[in-house]
Amino acid sequence: MKKHHSLPDGELEIMQIIWDCEPPVSRSVIEETLLREKQLAPSTILTFLTRLCDKGFLHAERRGRMNVYTPLVSRRDYLAKESRRLLDRLYGGSLSAFAVSLSDSGITKEELAEMKRLSKEHLKEVAGGDTVEEWIGHCPECGGQLYKATCGNIWEIYCGACLEIIDCNYIL
């Protein structure tokens, strides 16, 4: 994905509707969905759509008397870039500082387990194999259990309690 800036709330709402639909998406579907939650003039919606096309987020195609829109940026790519920006801007790029802040926000054990599961899935996806985990000691930060997760020739050592990544090797 080429470099994109963060979207203002109104434009992001439009993109979320489009990402939730099967492309291409007509303007009338976007308007109907938006109008369930807030009153926006059709001209405002058209302005948002035009801006999103100008910014490279959407492609507009004329079909008869209406335009249909296809996303040029996937939700996953946008969220990945925005997550990285957030991590860099608020936490100086420190994943452990983010994890502590997330923990302080009241994250539940279930949400923490889900994060761990997703991390393992991502590691498996990146390396293309099954992840093997082994307990290797205690975290120097919080005393939680340290694990080494290995998938192919990629590995990371992380704390199961605070989710801090202690060391990793992502060389393929």
C-alpha positions in Angstrom: 0.0 0.0 0.0 1.3 3.4 -0.8 1.6 6.0 1.9 -1.8 7.3 3.0 -2.7 9.7 5.7 -5.2 9.1 8.5 -8.8 9.6 7.3 -11.1 12.1 9.0 -14.0 10.5 10.8 -16.6 11.1 8.1 -14.4 9.6 5.4 -13.5 6.7 7.6 -17.2 6.0 8.1 -17.7 5.8 4.4 -14.7 3.5 4.0 -16.0 1.2 6.7 -19.4 0.9 4.9 -17.6 0.1 1.7 -15.3 -2.4 3.3 -18.4 -4.1 4.9 -20.1 -4.5 1.5 -19.3 -6.6 -1.6 -17.6 -4.3 -4.1 -18.4 -2.4 -6.1 -20.8 -0.4 -3.8 -23.3 2.1 -5.1 -23.7 5.5 -3.7 -27.3 4.7 -2.8 -26.2 1.7 -0.6 -23.6 4.0 1.1 -26.3 6.7 1.7 -28.9 4.2 3.0 -26.4 2.8 5.5 -25.1 6.2 6.7 -28.6 7.7 7.0 -29.5 4.9 9.6 -27.1 6.5 12.0 -26.8 10.2 11.1 -28.4 12.8 8.9 -25.9 13.8 6.2 -26.9 15.6 3.0 -26.3 13.7 -0.2 -23.9 16.5 -1.3 -21.8 15.9 1.8 -21.6 12.1 1.1 -20.6 12.9 -2.5 -17.9 15.2 -1.2 -16.5 12.5 1.0 -16.6 10.0 -1.9 -14.8 12.4 -4.2 -12.1 13.1 -1.6 -11.6 9.4 -1.0 -11.1 8.9 -4.8 -8.7 11.9 -4.9 -6.7 10.4 -2.0 -6.4 7.0 -3.7 -8.7 5.1 -1.3 -11.5 4.5 -3.8 -12.0 4.0 -7.5 -15.2 5.3 -9.0 -16.8 3.7 -12.1 -19.8 5.1 -13.9 -22.6 2.5 -14.4 -25.5 4.1 -16.2 -26.6 7.1 -14.3 -24.7 6.3 -11.1 -21.2 5.7 -9.8 -20.1 2.6 -8.0 -17.1 2.5 -5.7 -14.4 -0.1 -5.2 -11.8 0.2 -2.4 -8.2 0.5 -3.5 -7.0 0.2 0.1 -8.0 -2.9 2.1 -9.3 -2.5 5.7 -6.4 -4.7 6.9 -3.8 -2.5 5.2 -5.3 0.7 6.5 -5.7 -0.6 10.0 -2.1 -1.9 10.0 -0.8 1.6 8.9 -3.0 3.3 11.5 -1.9 0.9 14.2 1.7 1.6 13.4 1.2 5.4 13.4 -0.6 5.1 16.8 2.2 3.0 18.3 4.9 5.4 17.0 3.0 8.6 17.9 1.8 7.7 21.4 4.3 5.1 22.6 7.5 6.0 20.7 7.2 2.6 18.9 7.4 0.7 22.1 5.1 -2.4 22.0 5.8 -3.0 25.7 4.6 0.5 26.6 1.5 -0.1 24.6 0.9 -3.4 26.3 1.2 -1.8 29.7 -1.2 0.9 28.7 -3.6 -1.6 27.3 -3.3 -3.6 30.5 -4.0 -0.5 32.6 -7.1 0.1 30.5 -8.8 -2.9 32.0 -8.3 -5.5 29.3 -9.8 -8.8 30.3 -8.1 -12.2 30.5 -10.3 -13.3 27.5 -9.1 -10.4 25.4 -5.5 -11.1 26.4 -5.9 -14.7 25.4 -7.4 -13.6 22.1 -4.4 -11.3 21.4 -2.1 -14.2 22.1 -4.0 -16.5 19.7 -4.0 -13.9 17.0 -0.3 -13.3 17.5 0.4 -17.0 17.1 -1.8 -17.1 13.9 0.1 -14.2 12.5 3.4 -15.8 13.2 2.2 -19.0 11.5 1.0 -17.0 8.5 4.3 -15.1 8.1 6.4 -18.2 8.5 4.1 -20.6 6.7 4.1 -23.4 9.3 2.9 -24.6 12.7 4.0 -22.6 15.8 5.7 -24.5 18.5 5.8 -22.9 22.0 8.0 -23.9 24.9 8.3 -22.4 28.4 11.8 -21.1 29.0 11.7 -19.2 32.3 10.3 -16.1 33.9 9.9 -12.5 32.6 12.4 -10.1 34.1 9.8 -7.3 34.0 6.8 -8.9 35.7 7.9 -12.5 36.7 5.3 -14.0 34.3 6.1 -17.1 32.3 8.4 -16.6 29.3 7.7 -18.6 26.1 9.7 -19.1 23.0 7.4 -19.4 20.0 9.0 -20.9 16.9 7.6 -21.3 13.4 10.0 -22.4 10.7 13.1 -20.2 11.1 11.2 -17.4 12.8 11.1 -17.2 16.6 10.1 -14.8 19.3 10.4 -14.8 23.1 7.5 -13.2 24.9 6.0 -13.0 28.3 2.6 -14.7 28.6 1.5 -12.2 31.3 2.5 -8.8 30.0 2.8 -9.8 26.4 6.2 -8.1 26.1 8.3 -9.4 23.3 11.7 -9.9 24.9 13.6 -11.0 21.8 12.8 -12.1 18.3 14.3 -13.1 15.0 12.1 -12.6 11.9 14.8 -13.3 9.3 13.3 -15.5 6.5 
